[in-house]
Amino acid sequence: MYRAYICLLLALVVAASCLLQYWGARLLASLASSRQNRVAIASLSLGALALAVFRDNLVVTNWLVLSAALFAGTLLSRQIRSMGALVTFLTVGAIADLISTQVGPSRWLANAAQHANGLALIHFLAVSIRLKGKLVPVIGVSDLMFFTVCAGTLRGLGRPETPVLLVPLVGILSALGVGLFAGFTPALPFLAAAVILYAYASPSTQPDPCRG
């Protein structure tokens, strides 16, 4: 019963984080690029100031993670103008994430967090929660950034809003589900697989600008 509660709680944290990214990206999309940049600078500056004052505050670190992912993802999605470019971006990211979680920085950060009594470096790079007095990183800034890139790019290519939200969310939740039973699992391969399958199973009616 307790395990089911933990699984549900982690899924809710992941879903809520992705929903915040989705709605944040929609709000930013209504602004001109220059205003987006100003909002990003203001939000990150306030977050950095709050972190300097409340260094061990989980709300502040989570705010910074969500803000950094939102603004970086929005900026990148403005540069990706075709499905082919998105597929390439996701493929490279998925391979890098797979390597990182096996023998790279993600694995090292996760191991360090397991032995930390308070905030570890990974808690400044992931949305975290407190469980039984211990801080648990739930979803990383890079995963949220890629989610935002996917949502922003798919919307820009004219895809319907429902799959724009649900397809990348299903990919990330699938990674969480596997991770709960198999251990530390990279999310980007699952996210990439979900978006790429959707892209080719449901081709857009709008022309791809990279095609002649």
N, C-alpha and C positions, 0 to 999 in steps of 0.2 A: 504494500500500500504506500509506504514512504517513497519507494523508488518511483512509483507511478506519479506521485505528487511532484517529485524532483523533475521528472521528464516533462510533465505538463508545465511546470514553472519555467524551465529552460526554453521550451517551445514558445511560451508566451513572451518571454524577454526577447527572443530572436524576432518573432513576428512584430512585436511593438517597435523594436529598433528599425526594422525594415519599413514599417508603415510611416514612422517619423521621417525616414529618408525619402519615401515616396511623396508624402505631402509637402515636405520641404522643397523637393525638386520641382514639384508643380508650382509652388509659390514663386520660386526663383525664376522659373521659365516665363512667368508673366512680366518679369523685369528686363530692362535692357542690360546688355553685357556689362556696361560700366557700373550700373547700379548693383548688379550681382557682385561685382568685385568689391565695391564699397561695403556692402552688407557682410561679405566674407571677412574683410579686414577688421571691421568693427566687432563682429562676433568672436573671432579668434583672439583679438586683443583683449576683450573683456574676459574671455575664458582664461587666457594666460595670466591676467591680473588676479582673477579669482583663485587660480591655482597657486600663485605666489603667496596669497594670504591664507588659503585653506588647502594646504598641500595634501592632507590625508582625507579630504572630503570626496567620497565616492560619486556624489552628484556632479561635482565639478569635473572630475576626470571623465565621467561618462558624457557630459556635455561637450567636452573638448573632442572626444572620440567621434561623437555623432556629427559635430560641426565640421571637423576636418574631413570626414568621409563625404559629407554632403557637398561641401564646396569643391573638393578635389574631383569628386565624381561628376559634378555639374560642369566643371571646366573641361574635363576630358570628353564628356559626351558632346560638347560643342564642337570638338575637333573630329569626331567620328561621324561621318556622313553617309555611310553605306553599310549594308548588312555584311558584305564581304570584309570590310574593315573591322566591324564588331566581332565577327567570327575569328579573325586573326588575333585581335586583341585578347579575346577570351581564351583562345588556345594557348597563347604564350603565357598568359597569367595562370592558367590551370597547371601547366607543366612546371612553372616556377614554384607554385604553391605546393605541388606534390613533392618536389625536391626539398623545399624548405621545411616541410613537416616531417620528412624522413631523416635528413642529415644536416639541415641548415638552421637558420636563426629561429624559425618558429618552434622547432623541437627544443632548442636550447632555452628559449624564453619560457616554454611550458614547463620544462623540468625545473627551472629556477623558481617559478611561481609555486610549485608543489612544496618547496622547502622554505618559502618565505612566511614570516609571521605577520607582516603588514603588507603595504603596497609594494609590489615588485614592478619591474619595468613593463611587463606585459599588461599590467592594469592601466597604464597610460596609453596602451595601444589597443585596448579592447573594452567593450561594454562589459562591466562586471557586476556581480551581485554578491551579497554576503549570505553564506549558508553555514549554519552551525558555528558561527564565529570566524569562519574562514572566507577570504575573498576568492571568488571563482570567476575567471574570465569566460565569457559566454560566446561573444562574436567579435571578431577582430575588425580593426579599422579598414584593412584592405578588403575584407569580405563585404563590408557595407559600402565601400567606395565602388567596388565592381557591381554591386546591386544597383547603385545609383546610376552608374554608367549605362547598364542594361536598360533600366527604366527610361532614362532620358533619351537614349538613342532609339529605342523601339518606338517611343512616342513621336520623336522627330521624323521617323520613317513612316508614320501614319498608321501604326498598329493600334487596335482598340485598347481602351484603358484597362479593361479587365485582365487580359493576358499580360499587359505591360506590368501590372502589379503581381499577378499570381504566378506567372511562369518563373521568374527569378526567385520568388519567395519559395515556391515548391522545391526548386533546386537547393536552396540553402537549408530548408527544413529537412530535406532528404539526407543531407550531409550530417545534420544534427542527429537524426534518427540512427544512422549507421554508427556515428561516433559514440552514442550512448551504449551501444552493445559491443562495438569492436575497439573502442578506445579512441585516442586522439586522431581525428580524421580531417584532411583538408577539405574546405568547403568549395573552393573555386572549381575543381573538376566537375562537381555535381551541378553547380550553377551554370557552367559553360555547357554541359551536356543538355540541360533543360532548355536553355535559350537557343542553342544550335538546332536541336530537334524541332523546337517550335518554329524557328525561322524557315526551315526547309519543308516542314509538314504543312505550313500555312503561309505560302508566299504572298508578299504584299502586292496589292493592286497598283501601287505607285512605282514608277520606274526607279531603278537603282542608279544613282548618279555616276557610279563607277562603270556602268555598262554603256556600250555605245548605242 
